[in-house]
Amino acid sequence: MRKEERYKAVIDWFARHVPDADTELHYQDPFQLLVAVILSAQCTDKRVNMVTPALFRAYPTAEDMARASAEDLLHYISSVSYPNNKAKHLAGMARMLLSDFGGVVPAEVAELTKLPGVGRKTANVIASVVFGKPAMAVDTHVFRVSNRIGLTTNAKTPLETERELVRHIPEELIPRAHHWLILHGRYICLARKPKCDDCGIAPFCLHYARIRKKAAESDIPHNKN
């Protein structure tokens, strides 16, 4: 199967079976999503959703959070990964959001990445989810799944993966495709033991094709000389 055919088959399957894929983080506005995505780095969405209700009750806006110290914020997020660094990032992010952007979450990736704690992946999430921009956020799930399926070839970094995916996926589908790949990696294409038997895109998957080929070769009888 050529790469273009694989992309089309995978996209068509997801469009039919997962048409409304979206983030699993809970939020009410762009600021809250920005906070949640910062907290989600190397942490599960489930854990983030457990800590954000109390955090957002105490600091519902950028103005409120900007008045808090990192120590204040740490009280609410101590159970997430790297809480000390994230508390500092949140405090700094809220202050810069007020001082440089008038308290409004910017729409452009280049502007978002100026904020403390916001790397390219986080910026792409905000740009795509909040503003509907064709930005492809690449986390560990997207990186792994794209390579396994065969959507990327020899992509060694998240940026290389992002560029290849954006090059092949129709622009209007990129925001949804980001969630398709994340959710597929989270629930089906697991890191250690992918659930190939439960995978709807297995017929188009390069990894699965290799498994079947290896299994077929092992069943070939060998002549004894």
C-alpha positions in Angstrom: 0.0 0.0 0.0 1.4 3.4 -1.0 1.5 6.1 1.7 -1.1 8.2 0.0 -3.5 5.2 0.0 -2.7 4.5 3.6 -3.5 8.1 4.6 -6.8 8.0 2.7 -7.9 4.7 4.2 -7.0 5.7 7.8 -8.6 9.2 7.5 -11.8 7.7 6.0 -12.0 5.1 8.8 -11.6 7.6 11.5 -14.0 10.1 9.9 -16.7 7.3 9.8 -16.1 5.8 13.2 -14.8 8.7 15.4 -16.4 11.8 13.8 -16.6 13.9 17.0 -13.1 13.3 18.5 -12.2 16.0 20.9 -9.9 16.7 23.9 -10.7 14.8 27.1 -9.5 17.7 29.2 -12.3 19.6 31.0 -12.4 23.4 30.6 -14.8 26.3 30.2 -12.7 28.8 28.2 -9.4 29.2 26.4 -7.5 30.2 29.6 -8.7 27.1 31.5 -7.7 24.9 28.5 -4.3 26.5 28.4 -3.8 25.7 32.2 -5.0 22.1 31.7 -2.7 21.4 28.7 0.3 22.8 30.7 -0.6 20.5 33.5 -1.1 17.5 31.2 2.6 17.4 30.1 3.8 13.9 31.0 0.6 13.4 33.0 -2.7 11.8 32.2 -5.8 13.8 31.3 -7.6 11.9 34.0 -5.3 13.1 36.7 -5.4 16.7 35.4 -9.2 16.6 35.4 -9.1 15.6 39.1 -7.1 18.6 40.1 -8.5 21.4 37.9 -12.0 21.8 39.4 -10.6 23.1 42.7 -7.8 25.1 40.9 -10.4 26.8 38.7 -12.7 27.6 41.6 -9.8 29.4 43.3 -8.3 31.0 40.2 -11.0 31.1 37.4 -9.3 33.7 35.3 -5.8 34.9 34.3 -6.2 37.9 36.5 -6.9 35.7 39.6 -4.0 33.3 38.8 -1.6 36.2 38.2 -2.1 37.3 41.8 -1.1 33.8 43.1 2.4 32.7 43.9 3.8 29.4 42.7 3.5 28.1 46.3 -0.2 29.0 46.3 -0.8 27.0 43.1 1.3 24.1 44.2 -1.3 23.4 46.9 -3.8 22.5 44.2 -1.6 20.7 41.7 0.7 18.7 43.9 -0.5 15.3 42.6 0.4 16.0 39.0 3.8 15.2 37.5 6.5 17.8 38.1 4.2 20.0 40.2 6.9 22.5 41.3 7.9 23.4 37.8 4.3 23.5 36.6 3.3 25.8 39.5 6.0 28.2 38.5 5.0 28.0 34.8 1.3 28.7 35.6 2.1 31.7 37.7 4.5 33.1 35.1 2.1 32.3 32.3 -0.8 34.1 33.9 1.3 37.2 34.6 2.7 37.3 31.0 -0.8 36.8 29.6 -1.9 40.0 31.4 1.2 42.0 30.7 1.8 41.1 27.1 -1.6 40.0 25.8 -4.2 41.9 27.8 -5.3 38.7 29.5 -6.5 37.2 26.2 -5.1 33.8 25.1 -3.4 34.5 21.7 -4.3 32.4 18.7 -1.0 32.2 17.0 1.5 29.4 17.8 4.5 31.9 17.8 2.8 34.1 20.4 1.6 31.2 22.5 5.1 29.7 22.8 6.3 32.9 24.4 4.4 32.0 27.5 6.1 30.1 30.3 5.4 26.4 30.2 4.1 26.5 26.6 6.1 24.5 24.1 5.1 23.8 20.5 2.9 20.9 21.4 0.9 22.9 23.9 0.6 25.8 21.5 -0.6 23.6 18.7 -3.3 22.1 21.0 -4.6 25.6 21.9 -4.4 26.8 18.3 -6.4 23.8 17.0 -8.9 23.2 19.7 -9.8 26.8 20.6 -9.2 28.5 17.3 -9.7 25.7 14.8 -6.3 26.3 13.1 -4.6 23.5 11.1 -2.1 22.9 13.9 -0.9 19.3 14.6 0.1 18.8 18.2 2.5 15.8 18.5 2.7 14.1 21.9 4.1 10.7 22.6 0.9 9.0 21.4 0.8 10.8 18.1 4.5 10.2 17.6 4.3 6.5 18.3 1.0 5.8 16.4 2.0 7.8 13.3 5.2 5.8 13.0 3.5 2.4 13.7 0.7 2.9 11.2 3.2 4.1 8.6 1.9 7.6 8.3 5.5 8.9 8.9 8.8 7.6 7.6 12.0 7.9 9.6 10.6 10.9 11.6 12.9 11.1 14.5 11.5 14.2 16.3 8.0 15.5 17.1 8.6 18.4 14.6 9.5 16.0 11.8 6.3 14.0 12.6 4.2 17.2 12.7 5.5 18.4 9.3 4.9 15.0 7.6 1.3 14.7 9.0 0.4 18.3 8.0 1.8 17.6 4.5 -0.5 14.7 3.9 -3.7 15.4 6.0 -6.3 17.8 4.4 -6.0 21.1 6.2 -9.6 21.1 7.4 -9.2 17.7 9.1 -6.0 18.4 11.0 -7.6 19.6 14.2 -9.7 16.4 14.4 -6.8 14.2 13.2 -4.8 15.3 16.2 -7.4 13.8 18.5 -7.9 10.7 16.3 -4.3 9.8 16.8 -4.1 10.7 20.4 -7.2 8.7 21.4 -6.1 5.7 19.2 -2.8 5.7 21.0 -4.4 6.1 24.4 -6.9 3.2 24.1 -6.0 0.9 21.2 -2.4 1.3 19.9 -0.8 1.0 23.4 2.9 1.5 23.8 3.8 -1.9 25.1 1.1 -4.1 23.7 -1.1 -2.6 20.9 -4.6 -4.1 20.7 -4.3 -5.1 17.0 -7.2 -7.5 17.1 -9.5 -4.7 18.2 -8.1 -2.1 15.8 -10.3 -0.9 13.0 -7.4 0.4 11.0 -5.3 -2.8 11.2 -5.9 -3.6 7.5 -4.1 -0.3 6.6 -1.4 -0.5 9.3 2.2 -1.1 8.4 3.0 -2.5 11.8 0.2 -5.0 11.5 1.2 -6.0 8.0 4.7 -6.8 9.3 3.3 -8.9 12.1 1.1 -10.9 9.6 4.1 -11.3 7.2 6.3 -12.6 10.0 3.6 -15.0 11.2 3.0 -16.3 7.6 6.8 -16.9 7.2 7.0 -18.8 10.4 4.2 -21.2 9.1 6.0 -22.0 5.9 7.2 -25.6 6.1 11.0 -26.0 5.6 12.3 -28.9 3.6 14.9 -31.1 5.3 17.9 -31.9 3.2 
